[in-house]
Amino acid sequence: MKYLWVALLLPALCFAAADSSSFEVGGFTFKRPAKWESVQPASTMRKAQLRVPGPKQSESADVIFFHFGPGDGGGTQANIDRWFMQFKDAKDKKSTGTKVGKHKVIYVSTHGTYSGGMPGQPAAALPDYALLGAIIEKETGNVFIKMTGPAEVVKSADGEFRQMVEGAMK
């Protein structure tokens, strides 16, 4: 009888382990868009990391999730300013807030020459790059989500990015 339970449960356990389409960050469960890939976070500060494929195999964007807990990671405006400063010639800098359920979400975007500025980010300046970010404000600590990559890839992923962010709060 116990072997029957193992035979019935093993496929379900294997499927659950292989299914990385949903993941939790800061109390929110995000669902990864189908064509995006989960990747091993490049640092322990990152709670999750995704790769957004572009039209060419050599082009992709990175989506990085951070959650540091209450009061850590800097405030909303400090992070927006830091993200903008990572672009040498930031153009069309935008930050707009919206309410999703009981949480405020600030979307951030710009494009230009990306120079990173944090460990693990590019050492060389990358022209024609873009940023699409979201900051979910929460009492137990903000969740910071930052997509950077070739402008064409980032701009084409805008709708899926917003659906992923807002879907986590429903």
N, C-alpha and C positions, 0 to 999 in steps of 0.2 A: 504494500500500500504506500509506504513512504517513497518508493521508487517512482510510483505513478505521480506523486506530487512534484518530485524533482523534474520528471519528464514534462509536466504541464507548466511548471514555473520557469524552467531554464530558458525557453525561447523568449518569454516576457522580460526576464532579467537582462538578457543579451540585447534585446531591442531597446530597453530603457537606457542601458549603458552606452549604446551606439548613437542614440538620439541626442545630439547636442544642439538641437534647433531652439531650445529654450534654456535660459540661464538666469540666475538671480544676481542682482547687484543692488545693494542698499535697500533691500526689502521690496524691490520691484522685480517682476519676472518679465524678461524681454524675450521676444520671439525673433530669431534670426531670419531675415528674408531668405527665401529658398536658394538663390544663386550666390549668396554671400557665404564665406567659409569661416568657421571657427579656427582660430590659431592659438598656439600657446602664448600667453602674455609674455612680452619681452622683459618685464621687470615685475618685482613683487608689489610695486605700487599699483599696478594695473589689475583690476578685478576681472576683466574680460577683454578680449581683443578679437576683432573680426577683420577679414580681408574682403574688399569689394573688387571683383574682377573688372577690368576695363576691356575695351574693344581689342586691344593688343595684349598678348600674354605678358609683355614686359611692363604694362601699366596697370596699377591697382591702387586703391586707396585703403588706408588703415582706419578702423574705427576702434577707439580706445575708451574704456569705461573706468572711471575712478570713483571711489567712495572712501572717505577718510574718517567718517564718524562726525559726531556733533562738534562744531566749532573748528574743525581741522580742514585743511585744504584751501584756506583763504575764502574770502567772501565772493559773491557773485560778480560784482564789478571788478574786483582785483583779477579774477580769472579771465574775464572778457578782455580787460586791458592787456594781460599777459599774452593771450592768444593773438590779439591784433599785433602786438610787438614782435611776434615770431615771423611776421611778414615784413620784409625790408621796405616794400613799396605797397602796402595794403591799399586796395581800391574797394570802393563800394562797401565800406564797413557798416554792418547792420547788426543791431541787437533788438529783438522784439519779444515782448512777453505775452503769454496767453495763459489762460486757466484751463486745466484739464482735470476734471473731477475736483478734488480739493487741493490740488497742487499747482503752483505757478511754474511754468516752463519758460525759460528764456532761450530763444534760438539766436545763434550767432553765426554770421557769415562774412567772408571776405575772400579776396583772391589777389595774387601777385607773386612775388618771389619769396618762397618759404625758406626760412633758415633755422627753424626749430628753436633751439635754445635750451633744451633740456637733455640730460644724459639719455642716450639711446635714440636720439633723433638725428637727422642728417647733419653732417659736418659741413657739407658744401651747400650753397644756396641752390634752390630748385625753382627755376622760373615756371610761370604759368601753372601754379599750384593754387588750390582753393581749400578753404576751411568751411565746414558746416559743423556747428556744435550745438549742444543742448545742455542746459543746466536745469535740473529738476530740484527745486527748493523743497527741503524737507527738514522737520525739526530734528531728526536723528542724523542729520548731515546731508548736505547736498550731494547729488549724483551728477558727475561731470562726464559728458559724452562728446568726444572730439573726433571728427573725421577729417583727415587731410590726405591729399593726393592730387594727381593731375586734375586740372579744373574741369575737363570734359567728364571725367569719371565721377567726381564729386557732384557736379551739377545734375548729372543724369540719375544719381541715386537719391536726390533730395526727397522725393515722394515716399520712397521705401523707408528712408531714415526717419521721417516724421511719423509714419505709420508705426514703426517699431517703437519709437519713444512714447507716443500717445497710447498705443495698445498696451503698454506695460502698466498704465495707470487706470485701466478700466476693470 
